[in-house]
Every structure is written in C-alpha cells, then in structure tokens.
Amino acid sequence: MLSPTKNTTLTVVISRGQSRNPAKRGLETAVAEEAVKIDDVSVLVVPHLYDLPKDGESWQQLREIEGDLLVVSWIFPRAAMWVLDRNGVGGRPGEVLLDIDEEDGLPDDAAPVEDSESTSEPVDRVTDLFPRPDRFVYGLDLKTAPSVDVFLDEIKRIAGVPSDPDDVSLPVVGGSLQQIEETTSRRWYPVIDFSRCTNCMECIDFCLFGVYGVDGAETILVEQPDNCRKGCPACSRVCPENAIIFPQHKAPAIAGAETEGGEGFKIDLSLLFGKPAGDDDQIATAARERDEQLLLAGRDAVGMDDQLRKRQTSIQSKPKDQLDSLIDSLDDLDL
C-alpha cells in the first residue's frame, strides 16, 4: 500500500460521512476524484474521522503524513481539527475562503452561530503553553455547498494552483489517491479545543463518568472517551470557554461552529421562536442532563452542587450582551 503523502505539498483527507445517502457519497467521490488531479496534491479517503478506532489503519496513515492537511468532512472544520489533534495529528488552523453562491446557501442545521466580541480578560490557553506542530490544517465542511466546483476552487487556492486551467504554465502531474476501508461504529465523546481551553478543570470536576483525566503535564484530556453517555452534552454547557465539542450534536455551537467563548451562545437559535421547555438556564440544563445519565446508569442524582451554583452565579452576574437582550425582548413578546 502506497504512503499517502511523503513527498507532496498538500494532503486532502476526505472523511466519509456516517450517512450512506447516494448524493452525499457522490459528492465525496467527486471531490476526491477531482482533487487528485491537482498538481502536488494527494488524496486519502477514510471513514468518518469521529468514529475511527484509535489504533486503526486510518490513524496510522494520518500520523505518517508530512506537510499541510486539508480535511473535507461533514462536521464543522473546528471539530475536525481537534478530532485530529486528539489522535496525534496536530497543526495550526489554516485560513479557508469559500465562495458560496447565495442560491446554494447554508443548510439550516449547519448555519454557524454568530457571536459578539468577548470582554473577558486575556488568559493563557493550552496551545499557548504547548504549541502545535508548525504546519497548517485546513477544513472544508461538505454541508456548506452541493457543488464540487466550490470545494475544488478552494483546494486549488490552498495548494497554490490557479483555478483557471489556462493560467497553468506547467503540466499538471497530480498526486496519489488512497482509500482506506475500515470497520467503524458510531461513537459519542467530547473533543477539546485546546486553542480555547484554559485547563480550568471544570469539566473533570463536573463529569461523574470518568471521561476526563490529566496527562503527565497536568493538562486536561479526554482519557476514557467511550465512558461518555451517548447524547449527553452537559459538560460542554459548563465549560467557561466553549472549548468542549460534540461534533454530532444538533446545536452548531456545541458541534464546533466558529463561535467565540461565551455561555449565552450555546443554544440552538431556532429555539428562540419556539420557547424551550422550562425556563432553565444552561447550567441548570447541564445539571438535569447529568442527573438523567446518572439515573440511567443506576446511580443517585446529585442535582445542582456547589460548583454549579457558583458557576451559575458567575454567569448571571455578567453584563448582558446583545444576544441576551434579544432573547429578553423575544420573551417579553411571548412568541
């Protein structure tokens, strides 16, 4: 089996989605077949990154790649980057400039959540203390457009190849195409964005299922991912920096959409026009979600412990931002 990219400039990693929808499979195949025609670009097709077994062939191949990576997947690019990072495939985020036609739009369930400017004091992030490898990791979200051309133009731009074939002065050589077939099963576990994480340890204190741990440098990590309770995103809600991602969650802010830190934005904006069940804030919601999982596991519920009450008080004492004011206004209208 050929090594995917030992001597090439850019490796395009196509992460196949969990769905077997023919249209989605067709888009993945088309992107792979066209990308491999680009000079100095190699393509590696793997099963869904999030579901890959830790010591499987896909991760072994990905860890061997040298040079920049461009990940094309059905999850948010931020989520894809930190799934790679947790499996030993690190780098720095590369800038992506997608030209999306208005008629293509962005699917309702994929629309990124906008955020306002953060007013918090600067703090050290884990990546400040432990910089990632000196290469770029780019991400393209296949949910953003149905057109192969949109993704192909961006791959060419990142690879430094003109989109117009008439502008190419040298013959296009193309790279290699490798596809890995590997058995996977659907998984559910948190992924930490260390560019936001301050190592505050609130997640390890909150989670009662042994998911989190610390490494030799006393840095938080997801130690036992498969201990996580399927469908539960509670630890993401209590993270002060919005650093915990669940790539398969329906709410974009929790699934890894590009948002700034801030508790008020970890909500599904579609719920603003249909009042959520109950009047709980996110901390109370997290406590309820945790209790549900404890009871399902045959353990006692703990409710709002002292740590959560302190966190709740801290959030409520902060000045309201523009989104908070919008939510209050909508509540007053009783929509």
N, C-alpha and C positions, 0 to 999 in steps of 0.2 A: 504494500500500500504506500502511495506516494505521500511524502510530507507536504502539508498544505502550503506553507509559505516561507521556506527558509531563505530564499533569495529574492523575494518580491517586496515591493514598496508597501502595498496595502492588501490586507486580507478582508474580504467581505464574508461575514458569517451570517448565513440565513438560518434563523431559528424558526422551525416549523411550528405552527400553532397547534393547540390541542384539538381544535375542530377539524373534521375531515371534509368540510364544505368544499365542493369542487371549485367554486370561484376563488376561495382563499388558497387552495392548493395550486390553482392555476397561476395566481399572482406570484406566489413563492417561486414556482418553477420558472416563470418568465423572467423575474428579476435575476435569478441565478444564471440562466442561460445567456442573458444579455450582458450581465456584469462580467462574466468570464471572458468575453470578447475584448474587454478593455485592456490596453497595454499595461503591464506591470500590476495587474490585479488578479488575485487568486480567490477562489470561492470555496467555502467549506459549509456544507449543509448539514445541520444537526437537528435532532428532535428539540422540543420546547426546552429552552435553557433552564427554566424554573423547575422542570420536572426531572432533569438529568440526575442519574445516580452519581454520588460523589466520586467514586473511583472508576467510573466507566470510561469507555474509549473516547467519548466526546471530550471530556475534560482533559484527558491525557493529551489529545491532539491540540486542544486550545492552549494548554500551558506551554506547548512547544513553539507556538507562533512567535516570531520576532517581528518587530515593526508595528505600524499602526493597525488598528482594527476598526472595522465599520460593521456594527451589528444591526441587522434588519430583522425585526421581530414584531409580534402582535402585542407586546407590552410596552409601557412608556420607556423611552430611552434611558431615563434616570434609573428606573427599576432594572433594566437590562445591564447597565454598567455595574451596579452594585451586586447583582447576582454573579456577574463575572468576578468581581473583586473578592467576594467571599469564598470563591473557589480557586483563588491563586492566580487570576488573570487580571492584573491591575493596569492602571494607566490614568491619564488625566482627561477630563471631558473635552472633546473637540467640538468646534462650532459647526452647527448644521443650519443651512439656509434652504428651506424647502419652498418652492414656488407653487403654491396650491391655487388652482382655479377656484373662483367663487362658486361655480356650479358643482364642483367636487365637494366643497365644504368639509366639515369635520363631523364625523358621526356623533350623535347626541351623547352616546355613552363614552366617548373618548375626548370630549372637549376639556381642555385644560382649565383649571380653576385659577382665576386671576387673584392676585394678592396685592396688598398695599405695601408701602415701604415699612421696613422694620425700624422700630425706635429703640430697640434694646441695645445695651452696651456691648461692644465687641468682646468676644470670648475666644479662647483657643479651641479649635476643632481638632479632631483626631488626626486629620490629614495635615494639619499644621505641624504636629509633633512627629508624625510618621508619613512623610511624603510618599506618594505612589510613584511607580516607575515612570521614567521620562519618555513616554510615548503617548499618543492620542488614542482615545476610544470614542468613536462617533456612534450615534444611534439614529436609526430611522424607524419610525412607527408605521407599520403597514396599514393601520387603521386610518391614517390621515388622508389617503387618496387611493382610488381604484386604478389609477393609471401607472403602467410600468414606466412610462417616459419621465414622470415626475421623479421617481427614485433613481432612474438611470442617469438623469442630468446631474443629480446631486452626487452620485457616486463618481461620475467623471470629474466634477468640480473638486471633490476631495482628493481624487487621485492625480489632479493636475493635468487632466486631459480635456481639450476643448470639446464642447458638446456638438459643435458643427464639424462633421467629418471633413469638410473642405479645408478646415484650419489645421489639419494634421499633416505635418511635413514628412514624417517618417512612417513606415508601415506599422500597422498595429499587430503586435505579436500575440497579445492575450496571455492569460495565465492558465492555472490548472483548476479543475473542478473536482471536488471530492465530496461524496455524500456518505454520511455515517448512519447506518440503521442500528438502532439500539432500543431495547425494550425499556419503556418508562411507565410510570403510573402517576396519576395526578397527585400533586403534593400541596401542602399549605404550611407555610412557615414565614417568619419575618425576615426581612433583609435590611441591614443597617446602612444608611447613607453616611459614611464617615466624614464627608465634607461638611455635614451639619452637626454630627454627633459631638457633644462636649464631654462625653464619658461621665455624665452625672449619675449614672447607675439607677435612675428611677425605674427603668424597665425591669431590671433584675430584682428590685425590691417589690415591684408590683406583681410580676408574673409568679404564680404559685405552682407552675407545672415543670420547672426546671429547664426551661428553654434556653435561658441566658446563662452565661458564665463569664470568666475573665481569663485572658491569656497570660503569658509569662511577664508581660509588660504592664499588667494590671489594666488592660484595655477590655472594654465590654465586647462580647462576641456572642453569636447565636451558636451555642455549644451543642444543644440537642434539638435540632430543628423539627424532627418528627415527633417530639413531645407536644408540639403546639396543637391546640384544639381546632379542628377544621372549621373555618368560617368565622373564627373569633379574631377581631382586630383591636381588642381592648387596649393592648399595650401601646399601639400607635396613637391612640387618643390621649394617653397621659404623657407622651414624650413632649417635652417643652420645645424642642427644635424641629418637630415634624421630620425626624430622621429615620423613623421606622416605616418601612414599606411592605405592603402586602400586594404583590403585583397582580393578583387575580381579584382584588376587591372591586366592587362596583363603583365606589366613590373615587373619582380621579385623584383627590389629594392624598388618600391613603394608598392608592395604587401606584403612586410615583409621578404624578403630574408635576410639572415645574412650578412649585409654589414656594414662597418664602416661608420662614418659620412663623408660627402664629396659630393659636388654638382655634380662633374663630373660623378658619378656613377648612377645617377637617370635617366638612359636611357636604352632602350631595345637594348642589344648588337647586336641583329640580324639586327638592322638598320644600323650597320656600313658598311655592304656590299650592301646597297641599300640606297643611300643618302636620308635623311629625306626631306620632303617637306619644302622648305625655309631654311634659314640659321640662324634661331633664336636660341639664347641660351635658357637655361631652364627658366630664369627669364622672357624673352620676351614671351616664350611659356605660362608661367603661366598667364601673363597679358592678352594674347589673349584668353586663356580658360576662364578666369574670365569675360572678356567682352562678350564672346559668351553667357554665362549664364545670365548675366545682361540683354542683349538684349532679350533673350528668356523669361525673366521674365517681360518684358515691361519697363525696366529701362534704363537709359543712360549709355553708356560705359565710362570708366574712363581711360583706357589705362595705360601707364607707369607713375605712380605717383612718387612723390619724394622719397617715401620709397623704391620702387622697383629700381629706378635709383641708389640710394645709395647702395642697396644690390648688384646690377649688377656690380657697380664699385669695390666693395669689392672683389667679386669673381674674376673679371678679373685681379685684382692686385696681386692675389696669385701666387706663382711659380707653374709652370705646373708639374703634376705628370706623371707617366709612361703611364697611360691610355690616358691622354690628348695628349701626344707625339704620341701615336699610332694613335689616331684619326687624328691628323695633318698629319701624314705620309700617312694615307689612303686617306685623302682629296687631298694630293699632287699627289697621283696616279690616281685620278679621276676615281675611280672604279664605 
